[in-house]
Amino acid sequence: MKKKILIGLLVAFAVAFIASIAMAGHGFGKGMGFGPYPGCGVPPVSNLTPEQAEKIKTIQQAHIKDVAPLKQQLLAKKTELRAEWLSKNPDQAKIIALQKEILNLQGKILEKATQTRFEVRKVLTPDQQAQLALYGCGRGFGKGGMGPMGPHMGYMDRF
């Protein structure tokens, strides 16, 4: 009789544990993580003329083309940094240098994004620019961004 109760309790705890993990909702997607919701992509300006829409599209495509090599370099540096951290004897000087290079590349990408935003604003009328106050990538609603690589993790916890 005691064995059956013990087994029953173990099964109940296992089910409760699995259910708590499933209900926690940690994972990637729309939501509390910094992601592409709401407002990424084409600005939600309701009264764009066809000419304005075409100019904005051209500006965005030029930005993507301009930033692509920097993003490739950034990915390569991040991969190199991860490999260095995972090596048997990580070289501190090399890691610090790679981190500085990564920050430099991220800064260049951010500068180009800022320039692109100003170029788009030049295409818009003052009324349309006022609509941009509600626009932007940021926090959405719901679950997300709290997976194993989420924002709650420190830099070193990711390796």
N, C-alpha and C positions, 0 to 999 in steps of 0.2 A: 504494500500500500504506500509506504514512504517513497519507494522508487517511482511510482506513478505520479505522485505529487511533485517530486523533484523534476522529473522529465517534463511534466506539464508546466511548471514554473520556468524552466529553461526555454521551452518553446515559446511561452508567452513573452519572456524577455527578448528573445530573438525577433519575434514578430514586432514588438514595440520598437526595438532598435531600427529595424529595416523601415518601418513606417515613419519614424522620426526623420530618417535620412531622406526618404521620398517626399515628405511634407516640407522639409526645409527649403526646397526650391532653389538651392544654390546651382548656378550654372550661367552660361553666357546667353545673351539675347537682349531684347528690349528691356530697359529698366534702369535700375539704380546704378549700374555701371556707366562709365562714359562711353557712349556708343553713338551710332548714327541715328538716334531718334530723340526728339522730333526735330525736323527742320534741316536736315542735310540735303545737299543737292541743289536744285534750282530754287532760288529764293521764292517764297510764297507771295510774291507781289501779284495781286489779282488783275491789275490793269496794264500789263506789259504790252507794248505794241509788238508786232512781228519783227520789226527792225531791232528793237531792244532785246528781244529774246534771242535773236540771231547773234547780236554782238556779245551778249553774255555767254552764249554757248561757245563762241569763238574764243573768248577770254578764258573760259574754263578749260577748253581743250588745250590751249597754249600752256596753261598752268600745269596740266597733267603731263604734257610732253616735256616741259621744262624741269619738273620735279622728279621725273622717273629715274634719271641717272643718280640723283642724290639718294633716292629711296633704295636703289640697288646697292649703292655704297654703304648705306646705313645697315641694310640687312647683312651684308658681308662682314662689316665691323662687329655687329652684334653676334654673328655666328662665330667669328674669331674670338671674341671676348668669352663666349660661353665655352668654347673649346679650351681656352686658356684656364678658365676656372676649373674645368673638369680634368685637367692634366694632373699628373701625379705630384708635380712640384710647380705650382703656379708662380709665374714671374710677376712680382708686385709692380715693378716699373712698367712692364708691358701692359698690365691690366689698367694701371692708371692712365697710361698714354692712350689706350683704346677707349677708355671712358671719356677722355677729353675729346677725342676724335668724334665719338658718337654724339656728345653734346654739341659740338661744333656743327655737325651735319644736321642735327635736329633744329638748331638755331637758324641755319640757312633755309631749311624747309619752311619754318615758321615765318621767316622774313618774306619769302616768296608768296606764302599764303596771304600775308597782310597786304602785300602789293596788289595781289589779285583782288582782294576785297575792295581796296580803294579804286581799282579800275572798274569794277562792277558798279560801285556807287556813282562814279562819274556818268555812267550810262543812264541812271535813274533820275527822275524828277524829285523835288523835295518831298512831295506827298508819298511817292513810292519809297523813298529812303526812310520815311517815318514808319512804314510797314515793316522794315527790317529789324526794328527793335524787338519784335516777337520771334525773329528768326535766329537760328543757330544750332549747331550740334551741342548736345549736352545730355543731361539726365532725362531719361524718359520715365515711364511709369511701369511698375511691375517688377518682376524678378529679373536678376541678371547682373553680370559683372562681378559676381562674388565666387567664382569658381576657383580652382587651385592656383590660378595666376591672377586673381582679382586684386582690386585696389587695397584690400586689407593686408596684403602680403608685403613684407619689406623687400628691398632690393635683393638682399642675400638669400631670403627665403625662397626665391624663385629658382635657385640653382640646385 
